[in-house]
Amino acid sequence: MWQFANPWSLALLALLPLLAFLATRKRMQRGHTLVLPTLQLLRGGRGSWRGGARYLALGLRLLAMGLLVLALARLQSGQARSETTQRGIDIMLLLDVSGSMQALDYYPKKRIEAAKDVLEEFVTNQHGNRLGLVVFAGRSFTQCPLTTDYNLIVELLHEVDSKSVQVDGTAIGDAIANGLYRLKDKTRKGRVIILLTDGENNTGRVDPLTAAQMARALGVKIYTIGLGRPGRNLIAIMNPATGQREYVEDSGINENDLTQIAHATGGEYFRGSDEAKLHKIYEYIGAMEKSEFIVKQSILYQDQMALLAWPALLLLSVEFLLASSRWRAVGA
């Protein structure tokens, strides 16, 4: 967007036609008359190139003056200020990456692969929401802070696997506390945690129910999702003593705790027994009512006087050379 910081200066442009008229009239008045007995001597003659150079110099001077007037008006370029109302909430996605997420009950996918595929679809379908990602096992850390750069979240999600956290276990309370830290902006009306896990809390410093009370006090809603098919599920592990792959039985989900965590904050608990149901769960959560917030775009203008001043100086230099050189008409 372009604008003039001193638009009143543009009134000086009205003087240019007057100056052109006065300069032309003055030159005509200063002309000389040559008395000849016949016009035969002038027939077939050509106009002096000096007269053309004289008018060219006048044109360059007027054009330069016009550019200087525009420069005096301070031409500026920038982006106009705007305010847009968007609807969105802050969502922290908590993903369990413990060893049990290697279970094959979502065959041919592992649990963690199915979870990542569903999360990726959930992220790419967002509009206006800020999303963040926390991964956890025996410890938790932030894979991605809150952002609206959904492509970045998807890229970071692709890097997640069962080796993302070196300490095995399921520290649900620590993961919730980490998510709450990222949702500390109380000015945001909608703040939500979506916790996906396939086990029960067995390590960490923060008790999950205590973390749920913290979320309630902060006004953060928690949706919990239990991942895994009902029944006996086997997990493939590598025995460090023998170097052979062995299978152990999954300990299962503590649905009671996950239900209490969700209800304590006004959220809900879901059981994702298969990938199709997991898709529906995230679609349901994604359809939550969104809160409005104002996005203000600041304006930044930069002076572009040099774009006009330098050409004006160049034109004046050329005009000066034309006016002062031997091309100038005698008596002009």
Secondary structure as UniProt FT lines:
FT   STRAND          2..4
FT   HELIX           7..14
FT   HELIX           15..29
FT   TURN            40..44
FT   HELIX           49..72
FT   STRAND          75..79
FT   STRAND          82..87
FT   STRAND          90..96
FT   HELIX           99..102
FT   TURN            107..108
FT   HELIX           111..124
FT   STRAND          130..136
FT   STRAND          140..147
FT   HELIX           150..158
FT   TURN            162..163
FT   HELIX           172..182
FT   TURN            186..187
FT   STRAND          191..197
FT   HELIX           208..218
FT   STRAND          221..227
FT   STRAND          234..238
FT   TURN            240..242
FT   STRAND          245..249
FT   HELIX           255..264
FT   TURN            265..266
FT   STRAND          269..272
FT   HELIX           275..286
FT   STRAND          292..297
FT   STRAND          300..303
FT   HELIX           306..324
FT   TURN            326..327
FT   TURN            330..331
//
